[in-house]
Amino acid sequence: MRDKVGAWAIFLACLLLLSFAATTHYSKTADLALISLRLALLAVLSILVVRERWRHRDDRQQSANHPNSDAGDTILQRFRRWYYDEQTHLR
């Protein structure tokens, strides 16, 4: 229930920003906010993906030495499960 409320809040905030973009007075501010949000999300995901590939580039040669998991790994795993609509626990 809490996740749905958060998702609806984000959706409504984006609609509010888009409605400001329709007016002439706030259009530049709303465009700047949406562009900044998109670039920030793109930068964060790019850094996480590059970091993940960098850490696991030698896994084919060294299968016994796996690096310890950290918060960045769990964020990518959660994002992948959300994107592909995977279940966390298979029964």
C-alpha positions as CSV (number, residue, x, y, z in Angstrom):
1,M,0.0,0.0,0.0
2,R,2.8,2.4,0.9
3,D,4.6,1.8,-2.4
4,K,1.4,2.6,-4.3
5,V,1.0,5.9,-2.5
6,G,4.6,6.8,-3.2
7,A,4.2,5.9,-6.9
8,W,1.1,8.0,-7.2
9,A,2.8,10.9,-5.5
10,I,5.6,10.9,-7.9
11,F,3.2,10.6,-10.8
12,L,1.1,13.6,-9.6
13,A,4.3,15.6,-9.0
14,C,5.3,15.0,-12.6
15,L,1.9,16.0,-13.8
16,L,2.2,19.2,-11.8
17,L,5.5,20.0,-13.4
18,L,4.1,19.2,-16.9
19,S,1.2,21.5,-16.2
20,F,3.6,24.3,-15.3
21,A,5.4,23.7,-18.6
22,A,2.1,24.4,-20.4
23,T,2.0,28.0,-19.1
24,T,4.3,30.6,-20.5
25,H,5.5,32.1,-17.2
26,Y,6.7,28.8,-15.7
27,S,7.7,26.9,-18.9
28,K,11.5,27.5,-18.6
29,T,11.5,26.6,-14.9
30,A,9.5,23.4,-15.5
31,D,11.6,22.4,-18.5
32,L,14.8,22.9,-16.5
33,A,13.5,20.8,-13.6
34,L,12.4,17.9,-15.8
35,I,15.7,18.0,-17.8
36,S,17.7,18.1,-14.6
37,L,15.8,15.2,-13.1
38,R,16.2,13.1,-16.3
39,L,20.0,13.8,-16.5
40,A,20.5,13.1,-12.8
41,L,18.7,9.7,-13.1
42,L,20.7,8.9,-16.3
43,A,24.0,9.8,-14.5
44,V,23.2,7.7,-11.4
45,L,22.2,4.7,-13.4
46,S,25.2,5.0,-15.8
47,I,27.6,5.2,-12.8
48,L,26.0,2.1,-11.2
49,V,26.2,0.1,-14.4
50,V,29.8,1.1,-15.2
51,R,30.8,0.4,-11.6
52,E,29.1,-3.1,-11.8
53,R,30.8,-4.0,-15.0
54,W,34.2,-2.7,-13.7
55,R,33.9,-4.8,-10.6
56,H,32.9,-8.0,-12.4
57,R,35.1,-7.7,-15.5
58,D,37.4,-10.5,-14.4
59,D,34.8,-13.0,-13.2
60,R,35.3,-15.3,-16.2
61,Q,38.9,-15.8,-15.3
62,Q,38.6,-15.7,-11.5
63,S,35.3,-17.5,-10.7
64,A,36.4,-18.2,-7.1
65,N,37.1,-14.5,-6.1
66,H,33.8,-12.7,-6.1
67,P,33.7,-9.2,-4.7
68,N,31.5,-8.6,-1.7
69,S,28.0,-7.3,-2.4
70,D,27.2,-3.7,-1.4
71,A,24.4,-1.2,-1.6
72,G,25.0,-0.5,-5.3
73,D,24.5,-4.1,-6.2
74,T,21.2,-4.3,-4.4
75,I,19.9,-1.1,-6.0
76,L,20.7,-2.5,-9.5
77,Q,19.0,-5.8,-8.5
78,R,15.9,-4.1,-7.3
79,F,15.8,-1.9,-10.4
80,R,16.1,-5.0,-12.6
81,R,13.3,-6.8,-10.7
82,W,11.1,-3.7,-11.0
83,Y,11.8,-3.3,-14.7
84,Y,11.2,-7.0,-15.6
85,D,8.4,-7.4,-13.0
86,E,10.2,-10.3,-11.4
87,Q,9.1,-11.8,-8.1
88,T,11.5,-11.6,-5.2
89,H,10.7,-15.0,-3.8
90,L,9.8,-17.9,-6.1
91,R,7.6,-20.5,-4.6
